[in-house]
Every structure is written in structure tokens, then in C-alpha cells.
Amino acid sequence: MDSAATSHGARLGEYTTLRLGGPAARVITATTDDDLVAAVAKCDAAGEPPLLLGGGSNLVISDAGFDGTVVRIATDGERVEPGDDDRVLVEVAAGEDWDGFVARSIDAGLSGLESLSGIPGRVGATPIQNVGAYGWEVGEFLRWVRVYDRASGEVATLDVDQLGLAYRTSRFKGNDEAVVLSVCFALHGDGEGQPVRYAELARTLGVEPGTRAPAAEVREAVLGLRRGKGMVLDEQDKDTWSAGSFFTNPTIAEAELPGVLARIAAVVGEDVVVPRFPAANGVKLPAAWLIERAGFGKGYPGPGARVALSTKHTLALTNRGEASTADLLALAREVRDGVADRFGVSLHPEPLLVGCSL
């Protein structure tokens, strides 16, 4: 582990896209798998589990910070080999920038991940979160994940059906079971994007939903849509000083749906058309739609206007430059409770909360 760099007292806001979070006792930057495994194993042996940090795009860290070791995953590298069914297998190190990898794969004539363009973070986080956008999820292209099993101390390779993937989650989310070292994707080699599943994206591309377009064109369209919603990182745009979508889209059981729709109609109007999508255990409602109809419009301010909903998208909670994590959580609670009071729908945070809670 000699090659891993260590610093002390670093403010964790320097490593998160929200730019929020207090100091860490120490930060170890691991640039190889050996360094990464050694750092985590040393902490586990001492009974002081570390905080694993990739791109910091899905973290809300308390103002008190983390009184322990933060291990930054900064590994890199890719390996390409032929797969079956005309697929190309690409194994990518966990520390690689996700959007950089997506761009390189498309430039190489590979397709599948184009609808997931512009998402901040590192490759290793994508299977943990089962990252998705515009109707596609990484789980649909995963072949396997190589992990360090913290209980056994061994490195193992897990097939996609062993990952427990579901909407924005997996067997690894919210626990210390394993550390992702690399991820293997099975991509298409024809350069044609996958069928367009979202009407908004189809309109932008000028195609019918369900049809295909060149992956490079889909990527540019997705990036344009995401920029319009403040979802592509930009140092100068405080709408991007966020953790992306703060709340997941809630799933309503079929038996509960009539009551929820009645409450929405009572607030919004009898003739309202509530957007909904089929889900495994019921019907999914768009959180952003509910938030706005509950009275929280774009730019809605939190304490002292130091935080606010994005001026472009009501699903993003943003740091306007001088915020604290406490400010952000106060706004999140106000939005969550407002939606629950008006519609009887519970919203749940998508980012990982470290040292804090709603």
C-alpha cells in the first residue's frame, strides 16, 4: 500500500458534487486494486470500516464529516475482448470516470450505454446503484462484476444474476459486503443505439419510440436534455451543484393507487392526468411531477436561500454556494413531508447519507 497517497483533515466537500461535507480523519487515494484491497482490509482488521468514495456524485455527507478513513477509488484501465451473440466485452476499472468510458465506447463503435451519457460518478458505482436513465439501466448490459469480499478477504467474480439488481439498487447498496474492483459490460458492436424508450428523447431525435438511431446521435441528444435539466456537471452552473435526482420515483401498490389518485385529484383538480409507468410491484409515479404539484416549483428556496431546488428540474436539490448539509437536509425534509401531506406518497432519498439522515 506504499504507493497510495494519504492526507489528513481534508474537507470531504472537495470530493462531492454537492460540495458539502465536513472533514475526514484521513483520506487514502488508491490507484491500484492492490492498494484498494489493502486499504480496506487494514481498516476492517482494525474494526474501523472506511468510507469508500468514488466520484462523490451520490453522497450527502454530514457537516461533521467522517471520523475515520476515507478510501478514494482512483483505479483505471480497460480490457476489451470478443463476446458471444455479437457482443463485445469491456472490463473497466472501478475508478474510471463513467461518462468518459461511455464516450470512449461510442467512439469505438460500441453501443448500449448511450442513453446513460452525462451521468456523473465512477464506473464502480454503477452496478451498486443500478444506474439508469431514459428507460435503460446498466444492469441490462452487465456481464459480471469483480469484487473484494470483505468477510472472506477474497476477490470474487459475480455474474449479473448474483447482483440482486432492482430499480436503483442492488445487493451491495447500503451495506459493507464488498468493494467493486472492476465491471464487465457486454456491448453491441454495430454502433446503433438501443431502441428509444422515452418519448422526450424520441422527439429530440425526431424518431418514433421503439426505433433505433446511431449511438453517437443518441448520446448528443441525451447530453442536451440533461444539460437543460442541470444534470451535466458545470463548475459555473450551481444547478449542477447537486447529487443528481435526490428522490427516487415512488412505486405505488395497485391496491393503494385509487386512494393516491383521489388525493392528487383533490389537490390538483379532478381532470388531472397523472403520469404513471408500470413497475414490478405496482405503478411508478414521477417524483418530480409530485414535488411540483405539491407546491415546490423550480428554484424553491430552502433555509436562507443557501440551498434550493434546481431552477431547471425539481428533482435536484442544489447548493447555491454557501450551504451546509444541514440546510440541504432541511429542504429535503420540507419537500418529502409536503408530498406526503398532500398526496399520501412517501419519497425516499436516492443518494447515500453519511453521518446524517432525513
Secondary structure, DSSP 8 states (H G I E B T S, - for coil): -TTSEEEES-BGGGGSTT----BEEEEEEE-SHHHHHHHHHHHHHTT---EEESS-TTEEE-TT-EEEEEEEE----EEEEE-STTEEEEEEETTSBHHHHHHHHHHTT-BS-GGGTT--SBTTHHHHHT-EETTEEGGGTEEEEEEEETTTTEEEEEEGGGS--BTTB-TTTTS-SEEEEEEEEEEESS-B------HHHHHHHTS-TT---BHHHHHHHHHHHHHHTT-S--TT-GGGSB-S--B---EE-TTTHHHHHHHHHHHH-TT-----EEETTEEE--HHHHHHHTT--TT-B-GGGSEEE-SS-TT-EEE-SS--HHHHHHHHHHHHHHHHHHH-----B-SEEES---
